[in-house]
Amino acid sequence: METRRLELLAELSRLGSMRAVADALGTTTSTVSQQLAALAREMGTPLTEPDGRRVRLTPAGRLLAEHATTILAEVEAARRDLAPGAAPAGTLHVAGFTTAIRSYLLPIIAGLAVSHPRIHVLVREHETAEALQLLAADQADLALTYDFNLAPIATDPAITSSPLWTAQWGLAVPAGEPAGGGAAAEVFGRYRAHDWIGNSRSTADEDVIRTLASLAGFTPRITHLADSLDLIQDMITAGLGVGLLPLGHPVKTGVRILPLTGPHIELRAYAAARRGRLDWPPLALVISLLRQASRR
Protein backbone atom coordinates (compact mmCIF):
# COMPACT_ATOMS: atom_id res chain seq x y z
CA MET A 1 0.00 0.00 0.00
CA GLU A 2 1.58 3.25 -1.15
CA THR A 3 1.35 6.18 1.23
CA ARG A 4 0.92 8.51 -1.77
CA ARG A 5 -2.40 6.85 -2.58
CA LEU A 6 -3.50 7.10 1.03
CA GLU A 7 -2.67 10.80 0.92
CA LEU A 8 -4.92 11.25 -2.16
CA LEU A 9 -7.75 9.44 -0.39
CA ALA A 10 -7.37 11.53 2.76
CA GLU A 11 -7.38 14.72 0.69
CA LEU A 12 -10.50 13.60 -1.19
CA SER A 13 -12.21 13.04 2.14
CA ARG A 14 -11.17 16.54 3.24
CA LEU A 15 -11.74 18.51 0.02
CA GLY A 16 -14.67 16.62 -1.51
CA SER A 17 -13.65 16.56 -5.19
CA MET A 18 -10.89 15.09 -7.34
CA ARG A 19 -10.34 18.48 -9.01
CA ALA A 20 -9.68 20.09 -5.63
CA VAL A 21 -7.32 17.25 -4.70
CA ALA A 22 -5.42 17.64 -7.99
CA ASP A 23 -5.08 21.39 -7.50
CA ALA A 24 -3.96 21.03 -3.88
CA LEU A 25 -1.29 18.42 -4.68
CA GLY A 26 -0.14 19.80 -8.01
CA THR A 27 -1.23 16.91 -10.20
CA THR A 28 -4.06 16.08 -12.65
CA THR A 29 -7.56 14.82 -12.07
CA SER A 30 -6.90 11.73 -14.18
CA THR A 31 -3.84 10.87 -12.05
CA VAL A 32 -5.90 11.18 -8.89
CA SER A 33 -8.60 8.95 -10.37
CA GLN A 34 -6.09 6.32 -11.53
CA GLN A 35 -4.31 6.20 -8.18
CA LEU A 36 -7.55 5.87 -6.21
CA ALA A 37 -8.70 3.10 -8.56
CA ALA A 38 -5.39 1.29 -7.94
CA LEU A 39 -5.87 1.69 -4.17
CA ALA A 40 -9.38 0.23 -4.46
CA ARG A 41 -7.96 -2.80 -6.27
CA GLU A 42 -5.35 -3.26 -3.54
CA MET A 43 -8.03 -3.14 -0.86
CA GLY A 44 -10.43 -5.36 -2.80
CA THR A 45 -13.40 -3.03 -2.35
CA PRO A 46 -14.77 0.15 -4.02
CA LEU A 47 -13.62 3.32 -2.27
CA THR A 48 -15.58 5.86 -4.34
CA GLU A 49 -18.96 5.98 -6.09
CA PRO A 50 -20.64 8.42 -8.51
CA ASP A 51 -22.44 11.40 -7.00
CA GLY A 52 -23.89 13.35 -9.91
CA ARG A 53 -20.96 14.73 -11.90
CA ARG A 54 -18.61 14.18 -8.96
CA VAL A 55 -17.66 11.23 -6.75
CA ARG A 56 -18.01 10.57 -3.07
CA LEU A 57 -16.42 8.08 -0.72
CA THR A 58 -18.15 4.80 -0.03
CA PRO A 59 -18.46 3.67 3.61
CA ALA A 60 -15.28 1.61 3.06
CA GLY A 61 -13.61 4.66 1.56
CA ARG A 62 -14.51 6.81 4.57
CA LEU A 63 -13.20 4.16 6.95
CA LEU A 64 -9.92 3.84 5.07
CA ALA A 65 -9.58 7.62 4.93
CA GLU A 66 -9.76 7.72 8.74
CA HIS A 67 -7.00 5.12 8.94
CA ALA A 68 -5.04 7.01 6.27
CA THR A 69 -4.93 10.12 8.44
CA THR A 70 -3.39 8.15 11.30
CA ILE A 71 -1.00 6.22 9.07
CA LEU A 72 0.25 9.34 7.31
CA ALA A 73 0.82 11.08 10.63
CA GLU A 74 2.89 8.13 11.87
CA VAL A 75 4.91 8.03 8.65
CA GLU A 76 5.66 11.74 8.96
CA ALA A 77 6.66 11.27 12.60
CA ALA A 78 9.00 8.47 11.56
CA ARG A 79 10.58 10.70 8.90
CA ARG A 80 11.18 13.40 11.48
CA ASP A 81 12.71 10.92 13.93
CA LEU A 82 15.04 9.49 11.29
CA ALA A 83 16.04 12.78 9.73
CA PRO A 84 19.71 13.79 10.12
CA GLY A 85 20.12 15.83 13.28
CA ALA A 86 16.84 14.63 14.78
CA ALA A 87 16.80 14.05 18.53
CA PRO A 88 17.17 10.31 19.31
CA ALA A 89 13.84 8.63 20.00
CA GLY A 90 12.56 5.09 20.36
CA THR A 91 12.46 2.09 22.66
CA LEU A 92 15.80 0.44 23.45
CA HIS A 93 15.79 -3.12 24.81
CA VAL A 94 18.84 -3.85 26.97
CA ALA A 95 19.87 -7.20 28.43
CA GLY A 96 22.84 -7.31 30.76
CA PHE A 97 24.48 -8.47 33.96
CA THR A 98 23.65 -7.01 37.36
CA THR A 99 26.75 -4.88 37.98
CA ALA A 100 26.58 -3.20 34.58
CA ILE A 101 22.90 -2.42 35.02
CA ARG A 102 23.09 -1.22 38.62
CA SER A 103 26.32 0.79 38.48
CA TYR A 104 26.30 2.13 34.92
CA LEU A 105 23.00 1.75 33.06
CA LEU A 106 20.54 2.91 35.72
CA PRO A 107 22.23 6.31 36.24
CA ILE A 108 22.24 6.77 32.46
CA ILE A 109 18.52 5.99 32.25
CA ALA A 110 17.83 8.56 34.94
CA GLY A 111 19.76 11.17 32.95
CA LEU A 112 17.99 10.27 29.70
CA ALA A 113 14.63 10.92 31.33
CA VAL A 114 15.67 14.58 31.48
CA SER A 115 17.92 15.01 28.43
CA HIS A 116 16.16 12.68 25.94
CA PRO A 117 12.66 11.92 27.22
CA ARG A 118 11.67 10.26 23.93
CA ILE A 119 14.13 7.41 24.51
CA HIS A 120 12.60 4.58 26.53
CA VAL A 121 14.96 1.91 27.89
CA LEU A 122 13.56 -1.50 28.81
CA VAL A 123 15.91 -3.54 31.01
CA ARG A 124 16.26 -7.31 31.45
CA GLU A 125 18.85 -8.76 33.83
CA HIS A 126 20.72 -11.68 32.25
CA GLU A 127 24.09 -13.34 32.37
CA THR A 128 26.34 -12.97 29.32
CA ALA A 129 25.32 -16.13 27.44
CA GLU A 130 21.63 -15.36 27.95
CA ALA A 131 22.05 -11.72 26.87
CA LEU A 132 23.91 -12.73 23.70
CA GLN A 133 21.18 -15.23 22.83
CA LEU A 134 18.57 -12.47 23.12
CA LEU A 135 20.73 -10.24 20.94
CA ALA A 136 21.16 -12.93 18.29
CA ALA A 137 17.40 -13.58 18.30
CA ASP A 138 16.75 -9.84 17.83
CA GLN A 139 14.96 -9.71 21.18
CA ALA A 140 17.45 -7.16 22.54
CA ASP A 141 19.11 -4.14 20.95
CA LEU A 142 22.03 -3.97 23.37
CA ALA A 143 23.72 -6.63 25.50
CA LEU A 144 25.96 -5.70 28.42
CA THR A 145 28.33 -8.66 28.69
CA TYR A 146 31.57 -9.68 30.34
CA ASP A 147 34.31 -12.26 30.20
CA PHE A 148 37.59 -12.86 32.03
CA ASN A 149 41.07 -12.55 30.60
CA LEU A 150 41.57 -16.18 31.59
CA ALA A 151 38.25 -17.31 30.05
CA PRO A 152 37.54 -15.24 26.92
CA ILE A 153 34.25 -15.77 25.14
CA ALA A 154 33.74 -16.24 21.41
CA THR A 155 31.01 -14.06 19.89
CA ASP A 156 28.92 -14.39 16.77
CA PRO A 157 30.50 -12.60 13.77
CA ALA A 158 27.18 -10.80 13.34
CA ILE A 159 27.71 -9.13 16.72
CA THR A 160 30.20 -6.40 17.52
CA SER A 161 31.44 -5.77 21.06
CA SER A 162 32.77 -2.44 22.31
CA PRO A 163 35.06 -2.58 25.39
CA LEU A 164 33.73 -0.66 28.40
CA TRP A 165 35.67 -1.19 31.63
CA THR A 166 37.82 -3.74 33.41
CA ALA A 167 37.89 -4.84 37.04
CA GLN A 168 40.46 -6.84 38.99
CA TRP A 169 39.20 -9.90 40.84
CA GLY A 170 40.71 -11.84 43.69
CA LEU A 171 40.15 -14.92 45.81
CA ALA A 172 37.56 -14.42 48.56
CA VAL A 173 38.27 -16.43 51.71
CA PRO A 174 37.16 -16.37 55.36
CA ALA A 175 38.54 -13.34 57.23
CA GLY A 176 40.39 -15.63 59.62
CA GLU A 177 42.65 -16.88 56.85
CA PRO A 178 46.13 -15.35 56.45
CA ALA A 179 46.16 -11.94 54.76
CA GLY A 180 48.15 -11.12 51.67
CA GLY A 181 47.85 -12.23 48.10
CA GLY A 182 50.52 -13.16 45.63
CA ALA A 183 51.08 -15.38 42.64
CA ALA A 184 47.77 -16.94 41.68
CA ALA A 185 49.03 -20.54 41.60
CA GLU A 186 50.61 -20.19 45.04
CA VAL A 187 47.51 -18.63 46.59
CA PHE A 188 45.17 -21.16 45.00
CA GLY A 189 47.42 -23.96 46.21
CA ARG A 190 46.76 -22.98 49.81
CA TYR A 191 43.08 -23.77 49.31
CA ARG A 192 43.32 -27.03 47.38
CA ALA A 193 41.52 -28.84 50.23
CA HIS A 194 38.63 -26.37 50.36
CA ASP A 195 35.30 -26.50 48.56
CA TRP A 196 34.86 -23.84 45.86
CA ILE A 197 31.91 -21.64 44.96
CA GLY A 198 31.06 -20.98 41.31
CA ASN A 199 28.44 -19.01 39.38
CA SER A 200 25.04 -20.67 39.03
CA ARG A 201 24.23 -18.99 35.68
CA SER A 202 27.61 -18.80 33.98
CA THR A 203 30.63 -21.03 33.57
CA ALA A 204 33.08 -18.10 33.44
CA ASP A 205 34.00 -18.18 37.15
CA GLU A 206 34.38 -21.96 37.05
CA ASP A 207 36.63 -21.78 33.97
CA VAL A 208 38.91 -19.29 35.73
CA ILE A 209 38.99 -21.34 38.93
CA ARG A 210 39.87 -24.53 37.02
CA THR A 211 42.55 -22.74 34.99
CA LEU A 212 44.35 -21.34 38.03
CA ALA A 213 43.88 -24.52 40.04
CA SER A 214 45.53 -26.48 37.22
CA LEU A 215 48.54 -24.16 37.47
CA ALA A 216 48.69 -25.06 41.16
CA GLY A 217 48.48 -28.76 40.31
CA PHE A 218 45.03 -29.73 41.60
CA THR A 219 41.41 -30.12 40.49
CA PRO A 220 39.06 -27.90 42.52
CA ARG A 221 35.89 -29.26 44.10
CA ILE A 222 33.27 -26.77 42.89
CA THR A 223 30.41 -27.83 45.13
CA HIS A 224 28.33 -24.65 45.53
CA LEU A 225 26.89 -22.25 42.95
CA ALA A 226 25.52 -18.73 43.40
CA ASP A 227 24.75 -15.83 41.06
CA SER A 228 24.76 -13.09 43.72
CA LEU A 229 28.08 -11.66 44.85
CA ASP A 230 26.58 -10.95 48.26
CA LEU A 231 25.34 -14.53 48.56
CA ILE A 232 28.84 -15.81 47.75
CA GLN A 233 30.12 -13.81 50.71
CA ASP A 234 27.42 -15.25 52.94
CA MET A 235 28.43 -18.75 51.81
CA ILE A 236 32.07 -18.03 52.60
CA THR A 237 31.14 -16.69 56.04
CA ALA A 238 29.09 -19.84 56.63
CA GLY A 239 32.16 -21.94 55.92
CA LEU A 240 30.94 -23.43 52.63
CA GLY A 241 34.07 -22.67 50.66
CA VAL A 242 36.03 -19.99 48.82
CA GLY A 243 35.33 -18.19 45.55
CA LEU A 244 36.07 -15.26 43.28
CA LEU A 245 35.01 -11.65 43.95
CA PRO A 246 35.93 -8.24 42.48
CA LEU A 247 38.53 -6.42 44.54
CA GLY A 248 36.44 -3.24 44.65
CA HIS A 249 33.29 -4.97 45.91
CA PRO A 250 32.21 -4.03 49.46
CA VAL A 251 33.40 -6.78 51.79
CA LYS A 252 31.20 -8.14 54.56
CA THR A 253 32.48 -8.89 58.02
CA GLY A 254 33.99 -12.36 57.93
CA VAL A 255 35.32 -12.16 54.36
CA ARG A 256 38.75 -11.24 53.01
CA ILE A 257 39.65 -10.83 49.31
CA LEU A 258 43.22 -11.80 48.39
CA PRO A 259 44.70 -9.99 45.35
CA LEU A 260 46.33 -12.21 42.76
CA THR A 261 49.26 -11.73 40.39
CA GLY A 262 51.02 -13.74 37.71
CA PRO A 263 48.44 -14.19 36.25
CA HIS A 264 45.91 -11.76 37.61
CA ILE A 265 42.15 -12.13 37.12
CA GLU A 266 40.53 -9.35 35.12
CA LEU A 267 36.85 -9.03 34.29
CA ARG A 268 36.25 -7.23 30.98
CA ALA A 269 32.88 -5.61 30.30
CA TYR A 270 31.46 -4.94 26.84
CA ALA A 271 28.55 -3.29 25.07
CA ALA A 272 27.45 -5.73 22.36
CA ALA A 273 25.09 -5.01 19.45
CA ARG A 274 24.26 -6.47 16.07
CA ARG A 275 26.35 -5.20 13.18
CA GLY A 276 24.48 -2.64 11.12
CA ARG A 277 22.52 -1.34 14.10
CA LEU A 278 25.20 0.84 15.71
CA ASP A 279 24.14 3.97 13.83
CA TRP A 280 20.60 3.85 15.30
CA PRO A 281 20.60 7.09 17.36
CA PRO A 282 19.19 5.74 20.67
CA LEU A 283 21.63 2.81 20.63
CA ALA A 284 24.58 4.94 19.61
CA LEU A 285 23.80 7.47 22.36
CA VAL A 286 23.50 4.89 25.14
CA ILE A 287 26.73 3.14 24.11
CA SER A 288 28.49 6.50 24.05
CA LEU A 289 27.20 7.31 27.54
CA LEU A 290 28.31 3.88 28.80
CA ARG A 291 31.80 4.52 27.46
CA GLN A 292 31.92 7.90 29.17
CA ALA A 293 30.77 6.39 32.46
CA SER A 294 33.36 3.63 32.12
CA ARG A 295 36.17 6.14 31.67
CA ARG A 296 35.07 7.94 34.82
N, C-alpha and C positions, 0 to 999 in steps of 0.2 A: 504494500500500500504506500503510494507516494504522498509525502506530506504536501506537495504542491497541489495535488487534487483535493486533499482535505481543505487546504486554504481556499480554493475556489468554492467548495461547498459551503464553508463557513461564511464566506463573503456573500454568496447567494442568499443564505438565510438572513444575513444582516441587511443587504441592500434591496433584495426583492426582484431583481431582474438581471439577466445575463449581460445586457448592454451596460448596466451600471457596474457590474463586476469587471467587465472588460476595460471600461474606462478607468476604474480605480486601480487596476493592476497593470495597465499598459499593454494590453493584448487585444485580441479580436474576439468577437462574439462566437465565431465558429470554433475557435480554439477552446473557449470555455465550454461550449457544448460538447465537443469531442472528448475533452478530459473528464467531464462529468459522466458521459456515457461509458468511458473506460472504467471509471470508479464504480459505476453501477454493475458492470460485468464482474469486476473483482469481488463485489459484495454479494452478487447473485440475487439482487432484488432491485426493482426500479427505485430511483431516488428522486426523480422529478416526474411531473405529469402536466399535460396542457391545461392552461387556464386562460381561455380566450386566445389572444395573440401572444401571450406570455407563458411562462411556466411557473409552477409552484412546487415546493417540496412535498413529497409523499410523507406519510407518518414515519416510514423508515428513514427517509431523507432528513427529516427534522431530528430524529434520534441520533443519527450519525453526525449531524452538524453539531449537536451538543457535545458529543464525544470529541469531535474535531477541535473544538475550542480548547478543551483540556489538553489534548495531545499536542497541539501546536504550542501551547504555553509551556509544556514540559520540554519540548524540543528546543524552544528558544532559551529556556533556563539552562539546558544542557550546553548549548552553544556558548552561553555567557560563562559557564563554569569552566569550559575547556579552552576558552580563548586565551592567547598568550597574555600573561600579566594578570590573569584573573586570580582572585583570592582562593586558596585551596579550599575545597569543599568535598564532602562525601563521608561515607562510613568505612572506617579502617578496622579490619578484624586482625587482632594480634593474639598469637599463642606464644607463651614463653614460660621460663622457669621463675620460681618464686622471687629470688633475689633481684633479678632484672626487673620484674614487675614492681616489686615493693620499693626498691631503692632508686630506680631510674625512670620507669615508665609512668608511675602514678603522679609524681611531681610534674612531669611533662603534660599529662592529661589535664591537670589542674590549671596549668598555664594556658593551654589551648582553649579552655573554656572562656578565657578572657580575650586572648589575642586572635583566635580563629574559631569563633563559636559555631561555624558551619561544618567543622570537622568533628565527627562522632567516632570515638574509639571504643570498640567492644573487645573485652579482655577475657582470655581463657588461659588458666594456669595449666601448663603441661611440661613434662620433661622433654629433653631435646628430641628424642626419637619420635615421640608423639607429635610434637610441634612440626617437625619436618614432614611427617605423614600428612598432616592437615594442609601444609603448604603445597605439597605435591598434588593433593586432591583438590586444590583450589578452594579449600574451605577456610583458609587464612591468607591474609595479604602480607603479613610480616611474622616471622618466627624469631624469637629471642632464644638463642641456643648457646651451648657451651661444650667444650671438651677440655681434656687435660693434655699438657705437652707430652705426657707419657702414655696417653691413650687417645690419639687423634681420631676424629671421625671422618669417614668418607661421605661426601655429599653428592647428590644428583647433579649431573652436568647442567641440568635445566635451572638449577638454583645457584644464586651467587650470594656469598657471605662476606659481610663487611666487618672487620675487626672492631670491637668496641673497647673493652678494658681487660686487664689481667689481674689476677689475685693469687698471692702465694698461699699455699695450704701446708699444714703440718700434721703431725700425729697427735691426736687427742688421747690423753691417758688420765687415770685418776690423779688427783692433786698430790696424793701421798707418794707418788713415784718420783725418782730423782729428776731434778730440773736439768735443763740444758739439752740442746739438740745436737746436731752434728751430721756426719755423713749418713745418708738415708739407709744404706745397707746395715751400718753399725747400729743405728737406732732401732730399726725394724728387728734386728737380731735379738735385741733385749726382750722382745715381746713375742718370740716364736711360740711360747707355751700358752699364750693368751688366746681367747676367742676374739674374733674380729667382727666389726659391724659394717655392713655395706648399705648401698642404696636400694630401696625396695622397688624403684621405678626406673632405674638406669643401671647399666653394667659398668659405667665409667669408673666409679669409685673402686669397684671390685677389680677391674683391669689394672688400675694403678697399684692397688694393694698387692696383687699377685706378681706384678712386674718387680716391685721393690723387694718383696719377700724372696723372689727367686734369686735376686742379687745377694741376699743374705743367706741363701742356701736352704730355705725351707718352704713348705707349702702351707699357707695360712688356713686356719679353720674359720671360714666366714659363716657364722652360725646365726647372726641376727641381721635384720634388714629394717631400715627406717628411711623415710623420705625427708623428714623434718630435722633440720640441724639442731634444734632445741631438744628434740626427742633423743637424738644420738647422745647429747650430753647427759640427759637423764639416765640413759642406759649405761653410760660409763660410770656415772655416780652410783648406780645400783650394782655395779660390779659385773656387768654382763660382757665386758670386753673393751677393746680400744678401736678407734676409727679415725677417719680423716675429717678435718675441719679447717675452714679458712682462718688464717692467722689474725685477721682483723675482726673476726666475729666476737661479739661479747661473750665472755666466758663465765659460766656459772660456778658458784662455790662447789668445790669438789672436782673440778676439771682443770687440767693443765694442757696447753698445746705446745708441742716440741717442734721448733723450726728444723727444717731438713736442708741439707746441701748435698751436692755431688751424687746423684742429681736432685734438684729441688722439684717440688710439685707446683705446677702453675696452672690454674684454671684460666681458660681463654674464652671470653664471651663474644658473641657475634650477633649481628642483625642480618637475617637471611630473608631473601625474597626471590620470586621467580624472575628469571631473565626477561627483559622486555617490559617489566612493570615499574622499574625504578624511576622512570620519569613521571609517574603519576603524582601530581603535586602533594596530596595528603601523605602518601608514603614517603616521598622524598623529604618532606619537611620533618616528619617524625624521626626518620633515620638521621637526618642532620642534627636534630636536637639531642638524640641519643649520643651521637658522637661528641657533641659539645659537653654534655653531662659527664661522659666518660673521661674526657680530658681534665675536667675539674676534679 
